[in-house]
Amino acid sequence: MNDWQRKSPLDWETYLNKLVKVVAVEKHEYEGWVLTVDPVSATIVLATFPENEKGSISFIMGHAVLEVEVLQEGDSDMKQRLADILAPEESQTYSPEELEKRKNALKTWLETNHIPVGEQGELGRTLSVAGVLSIEPPYGPEQCSSTNEIILSRVQGLLQGYLEQQ
């Protein structure tokens, strides 16, 4: 176990949102902003932002880390930029009225296409498809869950097509 792996999660936390240079085995060097450190494997997740590109993520396995040097503190803009990397692309919020409208439109569309659908949960916010798949607000493919992977995949595909028509 190397010195980096012996550090505690509280030690690793001090590196978050900072520009670092990581020296790894075989004299490999990596530079980037620390997005997170895995507390189990001590793997460092670095984000870099090459010009005219969206950004990329690198993983340096904890066992390979020899040295980590802080090059620059992150300002509030960089902290937000790093947080945005992990945020869902469509992280828009919907009002309760909009969610109800989306749910009802999707339910009507499923019924029109002869797919058995009902509402479940205390507030009836969750749609249940054939009793084996549920769709949570805001009712997109990512909000589908089922133990049956085939049904999950097919309903997600249908839902994606439905949303593209809207």
Long-range contacts (C-beta under 8 A, 24 or more apart in sequence): 1-63, 2-62, 2-63, 2-65, 2-66, 4-42, 4-62, 4-65, 4-66, 4-68, 5-42, 5-62, 5-63, 5-65, 7-42, 9-37, 9-39, 12-37, 12-39, 12-42, 13-37, 15-44, 15-68, 15-70, 17-73, 17-74, 17-78, 17-79, 17-82, 18-70, 18-71, 18-72, 18-73, 18-74, 19-70, 19-71, 19-72, 19-73, 19-74, 20-44, 20-46, 20-68, 20-69, 20-70, 20-71, 21-68, 21-69, 21-71, 22-46, 22-60, 22-65, 22-67, 22-68, 22-69, 23-65, 23-66, 23-67, 23-68, 23-69, 24-60, 24-64, 24-65, 24-66, 25-64, 25-66, 28-64, 30-58, 30-60, 31-71, 32-58, 33-74, 33-78, 33-82, 35-82, 35-85, 35-86, 37-62, 38-62, 44-68, 47-82, 47-85, 49-81, 55-81, 55-85, 57-85, 88-142, 90-140, 94-137, 94-138, 99-125, 99-137, 99-138, 99-139, 102-137, 102-138, 102-139, 103-127, 103-137, 103-139, 106-135, 106-139, 106-159, 106-162, 109-162, 113-158, 115-155, 115-158, 129-155, 135-159
